Amino acid sequence: MKRVLYLIGILIALIIVGQAFHLFPETTFDLNNYFKKTTTPGFQPSLQKETVVYEESVITKVVEDSLPSVVTVGVNKTRDTGGQIQINPFNPFQPFQQLPGKKEKVEQNIGSGFIISSNGLVITNRHVVADTEAAYTVLTNDNKKYSVDKIYRDPLNDIAIMKINASELKSLPLGDSSKLKLGQIVIAIGTPLGEFTNTVTNGIVSGLGRGITAGSPLEGYVEKLDNVIQTNAAISPGNSGGPLLNSAGQVIGINTAIAQEGQNIGFAIPVNVVKEIVDNFNKRGGSFERPYIGVRYKILDKNTAALNKLVEGAYVVAVLDGSPAAKVGIKPEDVIVSIDGQRISGNDDQKFAKVIADKKVGDGVKLTIWRAGKTFDTTLTLEAFK
């Protein structure tokens, strides 16, 4: 017995020495790996389950709190179907007859939006309500339909503020898009394809500071936007104007566009742009009247101006009849050099429009005009755009 114990002791000693000097790599016994194999299966599935349950509870809570504030935007308008050509085989001298077109009434859901005040202010995309001759409606989550009484279309961004005759509505809180980080959870709610109301998708912030061309195939309107949020949350035509929410249930963007060339690539306007527009709107006393000058123009930089023997500024392409610009004698091919003393630079093609957007209807604006090598000053009074 003693001999057996003695041999076992020698064997253990050899193993210990071998481990120390790596003499027996094939007999290496990794205690850490052993415990990892034996304990991990018992804990990892539980951790994954807890993570999934937590994420689900966050999303369902945000959706439950937000749905009463998300709306569907519809349009009512009359359109001409156009004439048709009919063949009359019994009239060999005039076999083709032109049939007059018919007017038909169109009613359809075209976009989404969300409530920002209890007294009926609703945010959507400007391209959703771009048709100034159409009538628009808002359908709330409880299936109440309201006519849109007034619309303020921001001239610089793809954003519009609508007013409906309602009170005691639940508004969505606005977050801070400057604090967004790549990878954080986002939730989109809207009416994709103008048909499936209250559709919810989720994803992450995939990119920041993107530049895109936004528009609506339902309205045939596009414009270029900078500094937008990219997300892989599924967004479809009809989602435009709906909220992109963070895990706290705050709006951090307005769903605006999708990339036609790829899948799971959507874009949203940062909510801080919305907050700035709403602040300016409130400073004007909540007026839905948008001031305008009445010119179509192109900003010229120094190089382009020099090549065309012009000067840097806003080159007037056309003047709208009866507009404030027409009333003070502004003509096509004039160049607006400055506005209210601020030089119009080719490096800032939005300055001209921004100065106008910050003013109210009835304000006076001083313009310096270049015409055929000479400059002169004029002052016009801003009127409401209709």
VENTA-V760557 format. One record per backbone hydrogen bond with DSSP energy under -1.0 kcal/mol. NH is the residue of the N-H (numbers start at 1). CO is the residue of the C=O. E is the energy in kcal/mol with one decimal. If there is no record, write none. Layout:
BEGIN
nh=<NH	NH>
co=<CO	CO>
e=<E	E>
END
This chain:
BEGIN
nh=<5	6	7	8	9	10	11	12	13	14	15	16	17	18	19	20	21	23	27	28	34	35	36	37	38	39	40	42	43	44	47	48	49	50	51	52	53	54	55	56	57	58	59	60	61	62	63	64	65	66	67	69	70	71	72	73	74	75	76	77	79	81	84	86	88	91	97	99	104	106	108	110	111	112	113	114	115	116	120	122	123	124	135	137	138	139	140	143	146	148	149	150	152	154	159	160	161	162	163	164	166	169	172	175	179	180	183	184	186	187	188	189	190	193	194	195	196	197	199	201	203	205	206	207	210	212	214	216	219	220	223	225	228	229	230	231	232	239	241	242	244	245	246	249	251	252	253	254	255	256	257	259	266	267	268	269	271	273	275	276	277	278	279	280	281	282	283	284	285	286	292	296	298	300	305	306	307	308	309	310	313	314	315	316	317	318	320	323	325	327	329	330	333	334	335	336	337	338	339	340	342	344	348	351	354	355	356	357	358	359	362	363	365	367	368	369	370	371	374	376	378	380	382	383	385>
co=<1	2	3	4	5	6	7	8	9	10	11	12	13	14	15	16	17	18	24	25	30	31	32	33	34	35	36	39	40	40	43	44	45	46	47	48	49	50	51	52	53	54	55	56	57	58	59	60	61	62	63	66	67	113	139	111	137	108	135	106	104	102	99	97	95	88	86	84	79	77	75	73	73	240	71	123	69	121	117	162	114	160	76	74	146	72	144	140	138	136	163	163	161	159	157	124	152	122	150	120	164	118	115	251	176	177	205	181	203	245	201	243	199	237	191	192	192	195	190	188	186	184	230	230	228	225	223	221	216	216	214	212	210	268	207	266	204	236	255	239	253	187	250	246	173	244	244	269	242	267	267	265	231	257	229	254	252	270	271	272	273	274	275	276	277	278	279	280	282	281	383	318	315	313	301	302	303	304	306	305	300	336	298	334	296	296	294	320	293	323	326	325	316	331	370	314	368	368	342	366	339	337	345	348	350	351	352	353	354	356	382	360	380	378	338	376	335	374	371	369	367	365	363	292	290>
e=<-2.3	-2.2	-2.4	-2.5	-2.2	-2.1	-2.5	-2.5	-2.2	-2.4	-2.3	-2.3	-2.6	-3.0	-2.6	-2.0	-2.1	-2.6	-1.6	-1.4	-2.3	-2.8	-2.2	-2.5	-2.0	-2.4	-2.1	-1.0	-1.8	-2.6	-2.0	-2.7	-2.4	-2.3	-2.1	-2.4	-2.6	-2.2	-2.4	-2.6	-2.3	-2.0	-2.3	-2.7	-1.9	-2.2	-2.6	-2.4	-2.1	-1.9	-2.4	-2.4	-1.3	-2.5	-2.4	-2.4	-2.4	-2.8	-3.4	-2.1	-2.7	-3.2	-1.7	-3.4	-4.1	-1.6	-3.2	-3.9	-2.8	-3.8	-1.7	-2.8	-1.7	-3.0	-1.8	-1.8	-2.6	-2.7	-1.4	-2.7	-2.8	-2.0	-2.6	-2.3	-2.8	-2.9	-2.5	-1.8	-2.7	-2.8	-2.6	-1.0	-3.0	-2.2	-2.1	-2.5	-2.6	-3.4	-2.3	-2.2	-1.6	-1.9	-2.6	-2.9	-1.4	-1.1	-2.5	-1.7	-2.2	-2.2	-2.8	-1.6	-1.6	-5.8	-1.8	-1.8	-1.7	-1.2	-2.7	-2.3	-2.4	-1.6	-2.2	-1.7	-2.2	-2.8	-3.3	-1.5	-1.2	-2.4	-2.5	-3.1	-2.6	-3.3	-2.9	-2.5	-1.3	-2.8	-3.1	-2.5	-2.7	-3.3	-2.1	-1.9	-2.8	-3.2	-1.2	-1.9	-2.6	-2.9	-1.4	-2.4	-3.0	-2.6	-2.1	-2.3	-1.6	-1.3	-2.5	-1.8	-2.0	-2.8	-2.2	-2.3	-2.4	-2.4	-2.1	-1.4	-1.7	-2.2	-1.9	-2.7	-2.2	-3.2	-2.5	-2.5	-2.2	-1.3	-1.3	-3.6	-1.3	-2.4	-2.9	-3.2	-3.1	-1.8	-2.8	-1.8	-2.4	-2.0	-1.1	-2.3	-3.1	-1.8	-2.2	-2.8	-2.7	-1.0	-2.1	-3.4	-2.1	-2.6	-1.3	-1.1	-2.5	-2.4	-1.4	-2.4	-1.7	-1.5	-2.0	-2.0	-2.7	-3.3	-2.0	-3.3	-2.9	-3.6	-1.8	-2.1	-2.4	-2.3	-2.9	-1.3	-3.2>
END
